[in-house]
Amino acid sequence: MTWIKICGITNLEDAMRAVSLGVDALGFIFAPSPRRIDPLMARDIVRHLSPCTRKVGVFVNEELKKVRQIAKDCGLDALQFHGQEPREYCRQVSLPVIKAVGVRDAESLKEMERFPFASILLDAWSTDRAGGTGRAFCWEMALEARKKRNFILSGGLNPMNVYQAIQKLRPFGVDVCSGVEKVLRKKDQFKMTEFIKEVRKADGSTR
């Protein structure tokens, strides 16, 4: 089944609702973002969650010492690096790594080759934001990436297009943020429910 991550969690209510719907992972953003969360608040949310739910910390070009401290304090299970973190940087953490690649053109996909030890997340490229733009990129590029290795798909996903995305690309996982929001920093239970329903429907049709 397709792995599902809901990112940009900022409150316990959204976290618990997402978990009750059967998501595999929750993302907490510790980088400059409208959805940034304080580590103390993230720690409080995480302590209410089952060990079965993966807690992913999202960072952008952060000092490694700070990344390690937040990961330890918050009880994170994985680290998602969404900036220009080099290969050597990503190798210096003990937790599993998700490396985001901003897709602009075929040349940008070469970045995947530098991180064979990490899970790859494909997201829309932006000049001013590292992620969470709510914009999709050209899925034909993802088809090219799929020939080399699997990936987590992100960028502009929502309940209306995730079925098509999975049918077309068959990614390892999907990562959604603004596509299931009611307003900024607040998830919409109906949208989350519909998103997961569409993912599972796509899983059934691609077996």
QUIFEN-V890766 format. One record per residue. RES is the residue in three letters. OMEGA is omega in whole degrees, -180 to 180 (* if undefined). Layout:
res->RES omega->OMEGA
res->RES omega->OMEGA
This chain:
res->MET omega->179
res->THR omega->177
res->TRP omega->-176
res->ILE omega->175
res->LYS omega->173
res->ILE omega->-173
res->CYS omega->179
res->GLY omega->178
res->ILE omega->-178
res->THR omega->-178
res->ASN omega->-175
res->LEU omega->-178
res->GLU omega->179
res->ASP omega->180
res->ALA omega->-178
res->MET omega->178
res->ARG omega->180
res->ALA omega->179
res->VAL omega->-179
res->SER omega->179
res->LEU omega->174
res->GLY omega->177
res->VAL omega->-179
res->ASP omega->-175
res->ALA omega->174
res->LEU omega->-180
res->GLY omega->178
res->PHE omega->-174
res->ILE omega->180
res->PHE omega->180
res->ALA omega->176
res->PRO omega->-175
res->SER omega->174
res->PRO omega->-178
res->ARG omega->180
res->ARG omega->180
res->ILE omega->177
res->ASP omega->-180
res->PRO omega->180
res->LEU omega->178
res->MET omega->178
res->ALA omega->179
res->ARG omega->-180
res->ASP omega->178
res->ILE omega->-176
res->VAL omega->-177
res->ARG omega->177
res->HIS omega->-173
res->LEU omega->177
res->SER omega->175
res->PRO omega->-179
res->CYS omega->179
res->THR omega->-178
res->ARG omega->180
res->LYS omega->-174
res->VAL omega->176
res->GLY omega->-178
res->VAL omega->-177
res->PHE omega->177
res->VAL omega->176
res->ASN omega->-178
res->GLU omega->176
res->GLU omega->-176
res->LEU omega->-180
res->LYS omega->180
res->LYS omega->178
res->VAL omega->-179
res->ARG omega->-178
res->GLN omega->179
res->ILE omega->179
res->ALA omega->180
res->LYS omega->-177
res->ASP omega->-175
res->CYS omega->-179
res->GLY omega->-179
res->LEU omega->179
res->ASP omega->-178
res->ALA omega->-179
res->LEU omega->178
res->GLN omega->-179
res->PHE omega->-170
res->HIS omega->-179
res->GLY omega->179
res->GLN omega->-179
res->GLU omega->-180
res->PRO omega->-180
res->ARG omega->-176
res->GLU omega->178
res->TYR omega->-176
res->CYS omega->180
res->ARG omega->-175
res->GLN omega->176
res->VAL omega->-176
res->SER omega->-180
res->LEU omega->175
res->PRO omega->-176
res->VAL omega->168
res->ILE omega->-180
res->LYS omega->179
res->ALA omega->176
res->VAL omega->177
res->GLY omega->-175
res->VAL omega->177
res->ARG omega->180
res->ASP omega->-178
res->ALA omega->-180
res->GLU omega->-178
res->SER omega->-180
res->LEU omega->179
res->LYS omega->179
res->GLU omega->-180
res->MET omega->-175
res->GLU omega->-177
res->ARG omega->-175
res->PHE omega->-179
res->PRO omega->-177
res->PHE omega->-175
res->ALA omega->168
res->SER omega->-178
res->ILE omega->174
res->LEU omega->178
res->LEU omega->-177
res->ASP omega->177
res->ALA omega->178
res->TRP omega->179
res->SER omega->180
res->THR omega->-172
res->ASP omega->-179
res->ARG omega->-179
res->ALA omega->-179
res->GLY omega->178
res->GLY omega->-178
res->THR omega->-176
res->GLY omega->-179
res->ARG omega->176
res->ALA omega->173
res->PHE omega->-179
res->CYS omega->-177
res->TRP omega->175
res->GLU omega->177
res->MET omega->180
res->ALA omega->176
res->LEU omega->177
res->GLU omega->179
res->ALA omega->-177
res->ARG omega->179
res->LYS omega->-177
res->LYS omega->-180
res->ARG omega->179
res->ASN omega->-174
res->PHE omega->170
res->ILE omega->-179
res->LEU omega->178
res->SER omega->177
res->GLY omega->174
res->GLY omega->179
res->LEU omega->178
res->ASN omega->-178
res->PRO omega->-177
res->MET omega->-175
res->ASN omega->-175
res->VAL omega->177
res->TYR omega->180
res->GLN omega->-179
res->ALA omega->-178
res->ILE omega->178
res->GLN omega->-177
res->LYS omega->-169
res->LEU omega->-176
res->ARG omega->180
res->PRO omega->173
res->PHE omega->-177
res->GLY omega->176
res->VAL omega->-177
res->ASP omega->-176
res->VAL omega->178
res->CYS omega->-177
res->SER omega->-178
res->GLY omega->177
res->VAL omega->179
res->GLU omega->171
res->LYS omega->172
res->VAL omega->179
res->LEU omega->178
res->ARG omega->179
res->LYS omega->-180
res->LYS omega->179
res->ASP omega->-176
res->GLN omega->179
res->PHE omega->-180
res->LYS omega->177
res->MET omega->180
res->THR omega->-179
res->GLU omega->179
res->PHE omega->-179
res->ILE omega->178
res->LYS omega->-180
res->GLU omega->177
res->VAL omega->-178
res->ARG omega->177
res->LYS omega->178
res->ALA omega->178
res->ASP omega->-179
res->GLY omega->-176
res->SER omega->-178
res->THR omega->179
res->ARG omega->*
